[in-house]
């Protein structure tokens, strides 16, 4: 029988505690869209939808003509589906993990703060999206060390002064920043809980008196503290850039950049090649000293983390998010309501297509039969295969496609 090379997937859901709850979660909505028989449990968090072949969330193949049950097993049998360059470069593995993520005020606290995933990743906002990302410019950190005495108490006067003196010497600054951050993270529990309580009390009182608390980052502090009372992560807002992305905006995080997603829905893509999987993709406990050693201490403004998309020259419907790493590229495909026939062009890489909005019937010589696409549908497309869409919705189609363009 001819090999099926384009097929729908049922993807793994991760129910991390910080996910949005039940049907409020975009992840849950996509799950139900992709499978109307899926049962969403009220009160249960739906944090991430994993689209890929990662061993901790290998997608199930929704095509009973295919002998293999998961995408990982199928790729192992048909590595040519990756595309020859991708297959050779990444040793027969799908090099990326594609995700949809629905976070509610969460900063990967408490034990796995900041996120211990040391692979590069990119987040594209679906809704207004907030996160902490990378170390702030030193001037901003010094400003908080001056205006937030409780923060200075954790870092210590000596380290704070050293940071001031390191200005202008990038290597020195990076070393002292590491010292400051490590001091804070290693602070005795009683000390930081006392300082945090003092800080929250002061900011609350100042806010009640109508004072401007922005020099203490007051609003964000109180929001985080209400969710994670007594957590050291509440002080991280003075070290890390606070980012707000509008829908369609993206941020790129280099390897080992500290970050925490706070609120909103996004599409995420991350490197997932063999050598990095062993280092742990799971949010398992990582001890503070190892974490402080691993991080990249490169202060930079929030604007430097915003990653621009570029219009695809060959297709006006496609915006490309092509980060400075070889492992993945993400395409946003927005087909206007006036277009009823659209072809998802072939690329020399396996790709995963996620439908965010719209309805269509997909046909492909490599699918052997039609596939119905709607919000939440996920389609695996082998390298160099095209997919024709007959669009039935009145509002066009909104899709994201992850691939590897070497």
For each residue, the residues with C-beta under 8 A, 3 or more apart:
1: 65
2: 368
3: 78
4: 7 63 65 66 366 367 368
5: 78 81 366 367 381 382 385
6: 362 364 366 367 371 379 380 381 382 385 387
7: 4 61 62 63 66 367 371 379 380
8: 61 62 63 371 377 378 379 380
9: 51 59 60 61 62 71 352 378 379 380
10: 34 35 59 60 61 62 378
11: 34 49 50 51 57 59 60 378
12: 49 50 56 57 58 59
13: 27 31 46 48 49 50
14: 19 47 48 49 50 57
15: 19 44 45 46 47
16: 19 45 47 48 283
17: 45 47
18: 45 47 103 104 105 106 108
19: 14 15 16 25 27 45 46 47 48 102 103 104
20: 24 25 26 27 28 45 46 47 102 103 104 265
21: 24 25 42 43 44 45 46 104
22: 25 28 40 41 42 43 44 46
23: 28 29 32 40 42
24: 20 21 28
25: 19 20 21 22 28 29 45 46 47 102
26: 20 29 30 100 102 126 127 265
27: 13 19 20 30 31 46 47 48 49 100 101 102
28: 20 22 23 24 25 31 32 40 46 102
29: 23 25 26 32 33 375 376
30: 26 27 33 34 49 100 354 356 375 376
31: 13 27 28 34 35 38 40 46 49 376
32: 23 28 29 35 36 38 40 376
33: 29 30 36 355 374 375 376 377
34: 10 11 30 31 38 374 375 376 377 378
35: 10 31 32 38 376
36: 32 33
37:
38: 31 32 34 35
39:
40: 22 23 28 31 32 44 46
41: 22 44
42: 21 22 23
43: 21 22
44: 15 21 22 40 41
45: 15 16 17 18 19 20 21 25
46: 13 15 19 20 21 22 25 27 28 31 40 102
47: 14 15 16 17 18 19 20 25 27 101 102 103
48: 13 14 16 19 27 99 100 101 102
49: 11 12 13 14 27 30 31 99 100 101
50: 11 12 13 14 54 56 57 59 97 98 99
51: 9 11 59 97 98 99 100 352 354 378 402
52: 57 58 59 71 94 96 97 98 272 352
53: 58 59 70 71 72 75 93 94
54: 50 57 58 72 97 272 277 281
55: 58 72 277
56: 12 50 281 282
57: 11 12 14 50 52 54 97
58: 12 52 53 54 55 70 71 72 73
59: 9 10 11 12 50 51 52 53 70 71 378 380
60: 9 10 11 69 70 71
61: 7 8 9 10 66 68 69 70 71 74 380
62: 7 8 9 10
63: 4 7 8 66
64:
65: 1 4 368
66: 4 7 61 63 74
67:
68: 61 73 74 77
69: 60 61 73
70: 53 58 59 60 61 73 74
71: 9 52 53 58 59 60 61 74 75 94 380
72: 53 54 55 58 75 76 94
73: 58 68 69 70 76 77
74: 61 66 68 70 71 77 78 81
75: 53 71 72 78 79 81 82 92 93 94 350
76: 72 73 79 92
77: 68 73 74
78: 3 5 74 75 81 382
79: 75 76 82 87 92
80: 83 84 87 383
81: 5 74 75 78 350 382 383
82: 75 79 86 87 90 92 93 94 349 350 383
83: 80 86 87 347 348 349 350 383 384 404
84: 80 87 88 348 383
85: 88 89 348 349 406
86: 82 83 89 90 95 348 349 350 383 404 406
87: 79 80 82 83 84 90 91 92
88: 84 85 91
89: 85 86 95 326 406
90: 82 86 87 93 94 95 273 274 327 404
91: 87 88 273 274
92: 75 76 79 82 87
93: 53 75 82 90 272 273 274
94: 52 53 71 72 75 82 90 272 350
95: 86 89 90 271 272 273 326 327 328 404
96: 52 269 270 271 272 327 328 402 404
97: 50 51 52 54 57 269 270 272 281
98: 50 51 52 267 268 269 328 330 352 354 400 402
99: 48 49 50 51 267 268 269 270
100: 26 27 30 48 49 51 126 265 266 267 268 354
101: 27 47 48 49 123 261 265 266 267 268
102: 19 20 25 26 27 28 46 47 48 265
103: 18 19 20 47 106 261 262 263 264 265 266
104: 18 19 20 21 263
105: 18 223 224 227 262 263
106: 18 103 109 227 260 261 262 263
107: 113 114 132 224 228 233 236 260 261 262
108: 18 112 113 114 115 260 261 283
109: 106 112 113 228 231 233 260
110: 113 228 231 232 233
111: 285 286
112: 108 109 115 116 283 284 285 286
113: 107 108 109 110 231 232 233 236 260
114: 107 108 132 236 240 258 259 260 291 295
115: 108 112 258 259 260 283
116: 112 280 283 284 286 291 294
117: 121 270 280 281 283
118: 255 256 276 279 294
119: 255 270 271 272 276 281
120: 252 253 254 255 270 271 323 325 327
121: 117 252 253 268 269 270 271
122: 250 251 252 253 268 269 270 307 321 323 328 330
123: 101 129 131 245 250 251 253 261 266 267 268
124: 248 249 250 266 267 268 321 330 332 400
125: 128 129 245 246 247 248 249 250 264 265 266
126: 26 100 129 247 264 265 266 267 356
127: 26 247 264 265 266
128: 125 244 245 246 247 264
129: 123 125 126 244 245 247 249 261 263 264 265 266
130: 242 243 244 245 261 262 263 264
131: 123 242 243 245 251 259 260 261 262
132: 107 114 236 237 240 241 242 243 258 259 260 262
133: 240 241 243 251 253 257 258 259 302 305
134: 240 241 253 257 258 259 296 298 299 300 302 304 305
135: 141 177 181 239 240 241 258 297 298 299 300
136: 140 141 238 239 240 241 299 301 302
137: 140 141 299 300 301
138: 141 142 163 166 167 173 177 299
139: 142 143 167
140: 136 137 143 144
141: 135 136 137 138 144 145 163 177 180 238 239 299
142: 138 139 145 146 160 163 164
143: 139 140 146 147 215
144: 140 141 147 148 151 215 216 217 238
145: 141 142 148 151 152 155 160 163 238
146: 142 143 152
147: 143 144 215 216
148: 144 145 151 152 199 215 216 217 238
149: 152 153
150: 153 154 195 196 198 199 202
151: 144 145 148 154 155 184 195 199 235 238
152: 145 146 148 149 155 156 157 160
153: 149 150 156 191 195
154: 150 151 183 184 187 191 192 195 235
155: 145 151 152 159 160 180 183 184
156: 152 153 159 160 183
157: 152 160 161
158: 161 162
159: 155 156 162 163 176 179 180 183
160: 142 145 152 155 156 157 163 164 180
161: 157 158 164 165
162: 158 159 165 166 176 179
163: 138 141 142 145 159 160 166 167 173 176 177 180
164: 142 160 161 167
165: 161 162
166: 138 162 163 169 172 173 175 176
167: 138 139 163 164 173
168:
169: 166 172 173
170: 173 174
171: 174 175
172: 166 169 175 176
173: 138 163 166 167 169 170 176 177 299
174: 170 171 177 178 297 298 299
175: 166 171 172 178 179 297
176: 159 162 163 166 172 173 179 180
177: 135 138 141 163 173 174 180 181 297 299
178: 174 175 181 182 292 295 297
179: 159 162 175 176 182 183
180: 141 155 159 160 163 176 177 183 184 239
181: 135 177 178 184 185 239 292 295 297
182: 178 179 185 186 289 292
183: 154 155 156 159 179 180 186 187
184: 151 154 155 180 181 187 192 232 235 239
185: 181 182 232 288 291 292
186: 182 183 288 289 292
187: 154 183 184 191 192 232
188: 191 192
189: 192 193
190: 193 194
191: 153 154 187 188 194 195
192: 154 184 187 188 189 195 196 232 235
193: 189 190 196 197 230
194: 190 191 197 198
195: 150 151 153 154 191 192 198 199
196: 150 192 193 199 200 225 230 231 234 235
197: 193 194 200 201 230
198: 150 194 195 201 202
199: 148 150 151 195 196 202 203 216 221
200: 196 197 203 204 221 222 225
201: 197 198 204 205
202: 150 198 199 205 206 216
203: 199 200 206 207 213 216 218 221 222
204: 200 201 207 208 222
205: 201 202 208 209
206: 202 203 209 211 213 216 218
207: 203 204 210 211 213 218 222
208: 204 205
209: 205 206
210: 207
211: 206 207
212: 215
213: 203 206 207 216 217 218 219
214: 217 218 219
215: 143 144 147 148 212
216: 144 147 148 199 202 203 206 213 221
217: 144 148 213 214 220 221 237 238 242
218: 203 206 207 213 214 221 222
219: 213 214 222 223
220: 217 223 224 237 242
221: 199 200 203 216 217 218 224 225 234 237
222: 200 203 204 207 218 219 225 226
223: 105 219 220 226 227
224: 105 107 220 221 227 228 231 233 234 237 262
225: 196 200 221 222 228 229 231 234
226: 222 223 229
227: 105 106 223 224
228: 107 109 110 224 225 231 233 234
229: 225 226
230: 193 196 197
231: 109 110 113 196 224 225 228 234
232: 110 113 184 185 187 192 235 236
233: 107 109 110 113 224 228 236 260
234: 196 221 224 225 228 231 237
235: 151 154 184 192 196 232 238 239
236: 107 113 114 132 232 233 239 240 258 260
237: 132 217 220 221 224 234 240 242
238: 136 141 144 145 148 151 217 235
239: 135 136 141 180 181 184 235 236 258
240: 114 132 133 134 135 136 236 237 258 259 260
241: 132 133 134 135 136 300 301 302 305
242: 130 131 132 217 220 237 302
243: 130 131 132 133 251 302 305 306
244: 128 129 130
245: 123 125 128 129 130 131 249 250 251 264 266 306
246: 125 128 249
247: 125 126 127 128 129
248: 124 125 309 319 332
249: 124 125 129 245 246 306
250: 122 123 124 125 245 306 307 308 309 321
251: 122 123 131 133 243 245 305 306 307
252: 120 121 122 305 307 323 324
253: 120 121 122 123 133 134 257 259 305
254: 120 257 296
255: 118 119 120 296
256: 118 294 295 296
257: 133 134 253 254 295 296 298
258: 114 115 132 133 134 135 236 239 240 295 296
259: 114 115 131 132 133 134 240 253
260: 106 107 108 109 113 114 115 131 132 233 236 240
261: 101 103 106 107 108 123 129 130 131 264 266
262: 103 105 106 107 130 131 132 224
263: 103 104 105 106 129 130
264: 103 125 126 127 128 129 130 245 261
265: 20 26 100 101 102 103 125 126 127 129
266: 100 101 103 123 124 125 126 127 129 245 261
267: 98 99 100 101 123 124 126 330 354 400
268: 98 99 100 101 121 122 123 124
269: 96 97 98 99 121 122 328 330 402
270: 96 97 99 117 119 120 121 122 281 327 328
271: 95 96 119 120 121 276 325 327 328
272: 52 54 93 94 95 96 97 119 276 277 281 327
273: 90 91 93 95 276 277 327
274: 90 91 93 277 278
275: 278 279
276: 118 119 271 272 273 279 281
277: 54 55 272 273 274 281
278: 274 275
279: 118 275 276
280: 116 117 284
281: 54 56 97 117 119 270 272 276 277
282: 56
283: 16 108 112 115 116 117
284: 112 116 280
285: 111 112
286: 111 112 116 290 291
287: 290 291
288: 185 186 291 292
289: 182 186 292 293
290: 286 287 293 294
291: 114 116 185 286 287 288 294 295
292: 178 181 182 185 186 288 289 295
293: 289 290
294: 116 118 256 290 291
295: 114 178 181 256 257 258 291 292
296: 134 254 255 256 257 258
297: 135 174 175 177 178 181
298: 134 135 174 257
299: 134 135 136 137 138 141 173 174 177
300: 134 135 137 241 304 305
301: 136 137 241 304
302: 133 134 136 241 242 243 305 306
303: 306
304: 134 300 301
305: 133 134 241 243 251 252 253 300 302
306: 243 245 249 250 251 302 303
307: 122 250 251 252 321 323
308: 250
309: 248 250 319 320 321 332
310: 319 320 322
311: 316 318 319 320
312: 315 316 317 318 319 320 331
313:
314: 318 345
315: 312 318 345
316: 311 312
317: 312 333 334 335 336 339 342
318: 311 312 314 315 331 332 333
319: 248 309 310 311 312 331 332 334
320: 309 310 311 312 329 330 331
321: 122 124 250 307 309 329 330 331 332
322: 310 329 405
323: 120 122 252 307 328 329
324: 252
325: 120 271 328
326: 89 95 404 406
327: 90 95 96 120 270 271 272 273 404
328: 95 96 98 122 269 270 271 323 325 402 403 404
329: 320 321 322 323 402 403 404 405
330: 98 122 124 267 269 320 321 400 401 402
331: 312 318 319 320 321 400 401 402 403
332: 124 248 309 318 319 321 398 399 400
333: 317 318 344 397 398 399 400 401
334: 317 319 396 397 398 399
335: 317 339 342 358 389 391 396 397 398 399
336: 317 339 396
337: 394 395 396
338: 396
339: 317 335 336 342 391 396
340: 390 391
341: 388 389 390 391
342: 317 335 339 360 388 389 391 397
343: 386 387 388 389
344: 333 353 381 386 387 388 389 401
345: 314 315 386
346: 383 384 385 386
347: 83 351 383 384 403 405
348: 83 84 85 86 383 384 405 406
349: 82 83 85 86 383 403 404 405 406
350: 75 81 82 83 86 94 380 381 382 383 403 404
351: 347 380 381 401 402 403
352: 9 51 52 98 378 379 380 381 401 402 403
353: 344 378 379 380 381 387 399 400 401
354: 30 51 98 100 267 377 378 399 400 401
355: 33 358 360 373 374 375 376 377 378 379 397 398 399
356: 30 126 375 398 399 400
357: 375 393 395 397 398
358: 335 355 373 374 375 391 393 395 396 397 398 399
359: 372 373 374 375 391 392 393
360: 342 355 372 373 389 390 391 392 393 397
361: 370 371 372 373 389 390 392
362: 6 367 370 371 372 373 379 387 388 389 390
363: 367 370 371 387 388 390
364: 6 367 371 381 385 386 387 388
365: 385
366: 4 5 6 381 382 385
367: 4 5 6 7 362 363 364 370 371 387
368: 2 4 65
369:
370: 361 362 363 367
371: 6 7 8 361 362 363 364 367 377 379
372: 359 360 361 362 377
373: 355 358 359 360 361 362 377 379 389
374: 33 34 355 358 359 377
375: 29 30 33 34 355 356 357 358 359
376: 29 30 31 32 33 34 35 355
377: 8 33 34 354 355 371 372 373 374
378: 8 9 10 11 34 51 59 352 353 354 355
379: 6 7 8 9 352 353 355 362 371 373 387
380: 6 7 8 9 59 61 71 350 351 352 353
381: 5 6 344 350 351 352 353 364 366 385 387
382: 5 6 78 81 350 366 385
383: 80 81 82 83 84 86 346 347 348 349 350
384: 83 346 347 348
385: 5 6 346 364 365 366 381 382
386: 343 344 345 346 364
387: 6 343 344 353 362 363 364 367 379 381
388: 341 342 343 344 362 363 364
389: 335 341 342 343 344 360 361 362 373 397
390: 340 341 360 361 362 363
391: 335 339 340 341 342 358 359 360 396 397
392: 359 360 361
393: 357 358 359 360 396 397
394: 337
395: 337 357 358
396: 334 335 336 337 338 339 358 391 393
397: 333 334 335 342 355 357 358 360 389 391 393
398: 332 333 334 335 355 356 357 358
399: 332 333 334 335 353 354 355 356 358
400: 98 124 267 330 331 332 333 353 354 356
401: 330 331 333 344 351 352 353 354
402: 51 96 98 269 328 329 330 331 351 352
403: 328 329 331 347 349 350 351 352
404: 83 86 90 95 96 326 327 328 329 349 350
405: 322 329 347 348 349
406: 85 86 89 326 348 349
